[in-house]
Amino acid sequence: MADIEQALAAMGETELRDCLREIVTALHAEDTDKCYNILCHWGLANIDDLLAFWEERLVQGEEVSAAELCKDAPHLLTEVERGIKALKAMRWMCEPG
């Protein structure tokens, strides 16, 4: 959360307004892919957001790589890789008997 607060604090008023406009537009369109791309572009994505997006896509039948998730947030790659590995290790608990 501190990373997000720092990123927002570093934005000027115009940048913040543009960022929020993009996010609201994507939310109204129910375009989660675009929402996550916007968060990454503006430096607002965090590991939990990226892992939630990975899980959402997996449920839809598409496994997204950590590298693809972190293309706009390379500093999160190692942690996202660890998170995906942990989520995969726990998938057996969600599978039917």
For each residue, the residues with C-beta under 8 A, 3 or more apart:
1: 4 5 46
2: 5 6
3: 6 7 43 46
4: 1 7 8 44 46
5: 1 2 8 9
6: 2 3 9 10
7: 3 4 10 11 42 43 44
8: 4 5 11 16 44
9: 5 6
10: 6 7
11: 7 8 15 16 19 42
12: 15 16
13: 16 17
14: 17 18
15: 11 12 18 19 42
16: 8 11 12 13 19 20
17: 13 14 20 21
18: 14 15 21 22
19: 11 15 16 22 23 38 42 44
20: 16 17 23 24
21: 17 18 24 25
22: 18 19 25 26 38 42
23: 19 20 26 27 35 38 39
24: 20 21 27 28
25: 21 22 28 29
26: 22 23 29 31 32 34 35 38
27: 23 24 30 35
28: 24 25
29: 25 26 34
30: 27
31: 26 34 35
32: 26 35 36 53 56
33: 36 37
34: 26 29 31 37 38
35: 23 26 27 31 32 38 39
36: 32 33 39 40 45 49 50 53 69
37: 33 34 40 41 72
38: 19 22 23 26 34 35 41 42 44
39: 23 35 36 42 44 45 49
40: 36 37 43 44 45 70 71 72 73
41: 37 38 72
42: 7 11 15 19 22 38 39
43: 3 7 40 73
44: 4 7 8 19 38 39 40
45: 36 39 40 49 50 72 73 76
46: 1 3 4 49 50 76
47: 50 51 76 79 80 83
48: 51 52
49: 36 39 45 46 52 53
50: 36 45 46 47 53 54 69 70 73 76 80 83
51: 47 48 54 55 80 83 84 87
52: 48 49 55 56
53: 32 36 49 50 56 57 64 69
54: 50 51 57 58 64 66 69 80 83 84 87
55: 51 52 58 59 87
56: 32 52 53 59 60
57: 53 54 60 62 63 64
58: 54 55 61 62 63 64
59: 55 56
60: 56 57
61: 58
62: 57 58
63: 57 58
64: 53 54 57 58 68 69
65: 68 69
66: 54 69 70 77 80 81 84
67: 70 71 77
68: 64 65 71
69: 36 50 53 54 64 65 66 73 80
70: 40 50 66 67 73 74 76 77 80
71: 40 67 68 74
72: 37 40 41 45
73: 40 43 45 50 69 70 76 77
74: 70 71 77
75:
76: 45 46 47 50 70 73 79 80
77: 66 67 70 73 74 80 81
78: 81 82
79: 47 76 82 83
80: 47 50 51 54 66 69 70 76 77 83 84
81: 66 77 78 84 85
82: 78 79 85 86
83: 47 50 51 54 79 80 86 87
84: 51 54 66 80 81 87 88
85: 81 82 88 89
86: 82 83 89 90
87: 51 54 55 83 84 90 91
88: 84 85 91
89: 85 86 92
90: 86 87 93 94
91: 87 88 94 95
92: 89 95
93: 90
94: 90 91
95: 91 92
96:
97:
